[in-house]
Amino acid sequence: MGYPPGGPTDILARAVSQKLGEAFGQQVIVDNRPGASGIIGAELVAKSPTDGYTLLMVPATYAVIPSIYPKMPYDNERDLTPVSLVAAAPFILVVHPTLPVKTVQDLIALSRARPGQINYASASNGGLPHLAGELFNSMTGATLVHIPYKGAAPATTDLLAGQVQLMFNNMLSAMPHVKSGKLRAIAVTSIKRSRAVPELPTIAESGIPGYEVSGWYGVLVAAGTAPDIVARLNGEINRAARLPEVVQRMAGDGVEAVGSTPEYFGNYLRQESAKWSKVVKRSGIKAD
């Protein structure tokens, strides 16, 4: 785990690892190695023995990092082998109630009328919520201005106070404030509506066809791991992610089980990397 304990990636890793331990009859340990946007943990796995005993759980930013950090100690495609796309979660576009918009089209029109005057918060520079805004700008002609914070909590706090006007936020942070009326939900960023908030339209169906940002989670192992080991891990991880107790645990974060073949996850990774590389270059995003 290239991230500290307590976040959604860590919660999912612990839920799956417990079930893997039961399936294999031995303890599966979650080893948190936070730092450098997940690079430290990923490098450890990339250079580990190819016996399938060391796995890497990654969030969607895994596909973005190579575009932001020009000197990587490993290569995503050469040094790591995909096992499974485990789960996915959309972000939710929320605005402060004082912003006079109720739909995506309202937001686009207001941004064009007030160029450079509408700010959006995110948990970090170069993270997926940041890129969600940049993709929105590039696909709509909007001029939302990014304000980075050191974490989702301070970003949400300033949004609630009206210091920034909107945010592409995770479900866990956003929904309590939406339910209390302190924030207004506009849409979700996934290609399909979320089971957690089925009444909310997607940005794609709100007049921006092709818009999709998904906060997904997947598992990889060191390149060179035998195909039969990868297949065994794939089967057990997919089974674990679909168990009712794991599904219920993920649902609180708006996360839904996916499960995939290694081949599908590999293709998906290449598509995500190419997509975000274009957004990063166009926006001029650099690592802090």
N, C-alpha and C positions, 0 to 999 in steps of 0.2 A: 504494500500500500504506500503510494507516494504522497499520502496526505495524512494529516493528524487525525486522532480519534474523534468521533462524534458527528462528522459530516455525513451526507447521504451516501457517498461512495464507501465510507467505512462501515456504515450501518448495513448496507447491502452485502459487503464482503463478509461481515460477521454472520449474517443470517445464512448465507450460502455455505460458508466454511463449516458451520455447525452441522449442516446436513451432509456435507462431504465427509466429515469425520465419522458420522454414523454409517455412511455407505461403505467407507473403506476400513472401518474398524480401528481407526487410530486418530489421534488428535491432529487437527489442522489449525495451525497458529496464524493469527493475523499479526504481521510484523509492520508497524507503522514507521516509515522512513520519509517523513515530510521534508519538503524543501525544493526550491528551484522549479516550482510549478509541476511537481511530480517527476522531474527528471532524475532525481537521486534514486527513488524507488525503482523506476523503469530501468535505469542503468544496472542496478544490482541484479535484476531478473535477466536482462539481456546477456549478462556475463556469467550467469549461473550454469551449473551442469545441466545437460540436456536429458534429464531423467524424468521430468514431469513432476518433480517434488517441489518446485518453486514456481508459483503462479503469480501473475500480476493482474490486479483489478484496476481498470482505468475508467475515468469519466470521459466525456466527449472532448474535453480540451486536449486530450492526447493527440488528436488529429490536427490540432491547431499549432501546438508548440513548435514543430519544426519550421514553421513559417515565421515565427517570432524570434526564435533563438537560432542564429545562423551557424553557431558552432556547437553541435550536439555530440555527446560522448558515445552515441549509438545511433543506428539508423532504424526508424520504425519498421520499415518493410524488410530490410535485410537481416536484422538481428532479433526480431521477435515474430513468433508465429501465432496467428489468431486461433482462438479456441471456440469462443461463442460470444455473440451479442446477447447479453443477458437480459437487460431491461432498458426502458426508455421513459422519459418524462418530459412533457412540454414545459415551456416557461409560460407565464401568464402576463399579458400586458396590462398593467394597472396604472391609473392616473390619480392625482390628487383631485378631490371633488371640486375644487375651485377652477380647474381647467375645464372650459366649456366644450367638452367633447364626450360623445357617447358611443361613437363608432370609429372604426379605422379610417373611414373616409373623412369623418370630421377632423381627425388628427392630421391627416395629410393636408387638408384644406387650410387648417389653422397654421400649420408649420410653414406652408407656402406664403401665407399672409403675414406671418411674423418670422421671417428668415433669421435663423441664428438666435432666436429668443426663447426657444423651448428646450429645456435641459432634461436629460435622462441620466439616472444614476445606475451604477453597476458595482458589483463586489470587487472588481479588479480591472486593471488595464489588460486587454487582450483575452479576457475570459469570454465565455460564450454569451452571457447577457450583454456584454459590450458589443460583440460582433453581431448580435441580433439587431441592435440599433443601427449599426453600420450597413447591414444588409437591407434593412428597412429603408434607410436613406437612399441607397443606390437603386433600389427597385421602384421607389415611389417619387423621387425628386424632393422628398422632405429634407429638412435641414436641422434635425435634432442634434443637440450638442451634448457630447459625452462628458460626464463628471464621474471620475473613478473614485472609489472608496476602498478602504482596507477591510473588506468583508461585507456580507449581505446585511448584517444587523445595523451598522451605522448608516448604510445607504438607505435602508428602509426607514430608519429613524428620521432622517432628513426629508424623505419623501412624505412621511406623515406630518412633518412640521411645515411642509410647503416650501422648503428650501430648494427642492427640485420638483419638476412637474410630473414625471412618469418614470417607469422602470419596467424592464423585462425581468420579472422576479420568479423565483421558484415557488411552487405551490405552498410548501410548508411555511415560508415566511409571509406570503401574501394573503392567503385565504382567511385567516382570523380577522384581518383588518378589512377585507372585503365584506365579510359577514357582519361586522360591526358598523359598516357604513363609513369607515374612515378612509377607505380607498374605493375607487370605482374600477371594476374589471371590464376590459374592452374586448379582449380576444385571447386565444391561445396560439402558440407558435408552431404547434405540430401540424402535420398534413391532415390528420383526422382529429375530430373532436375528442376531448379527454373524457374518460368515464367519470372522473372526479367532478367535473363541471360541464355536463353535456349540454347545458343551455347556452354556453358561450360559443360563438362561432370561431373558426380558425381565421388567421390573418389571410390565408390563401383564399378562402371562400368569401372574404370581405372585400374582394376586388383586387387582390394581389396574387394572381395565380402563380404557383411555383414557389411561393415563400414557405420555407420550412426551417425551423431550428429545433432540434431535439437534444435534450440533455440525456444522452444514452450512457450505458455502462457495459463494459465488456471485459473478457478475460483473455490473456495471452500467456505464452510460455516462451522460453528461449528457442531461437531458431535451431533447427537440427533435431528437435525432439521427434521421436519416432511417430509415424502416423497412427499406429494402433494405440499409443498412449494418448495422443491428442483426441482420438475418437472416444476413448474411455472417459477422459475428463469431460469432453463435450456432452456425452450422454448423461453423466451424473450431475453436471452443473445445470443443464436444461431441466432435468427432473427436479432438482432442488428448488430452482427459481419458480416452478409452477405449483409447489406444495401450498396448500391453503394457508398455513401459518406464515409462510414467507410472503405470499401475495398480500395477506392482511397487513403484515409489517411494512411492506413497501407502499401500500395504498395511502398511508398517512402522509407520505411525501409526494403523493400524486404520481408515483412510479408504477409502471405496469410491466409485468413479465413479458419478454419477447421470446428469447431462445432462438438459436439459429445454427446452421452448419458452420464449420470453420471457413468453408469457401465463401459463403454468403457474407460473413463478417469481414473477411479479407477484402472482398469487392467493395463493401460498404465503407471500410476504412479508406480505401483509395479514393472513392467518390467524395467523402468528407474532407480529406486532405486537399484535394484539388479545388473544391468549392471554397474552403476557407483561405487557401493560399491566395486566391484572386481577391477576396475581400480584404485581406491583410495588406496586400500590395497596393490596392486601390486607395485604401484609407491611410496608408503610411504608418500603421501601428508598429511600435517597437517595444521591446521588453523594458520594464522599469529598471 
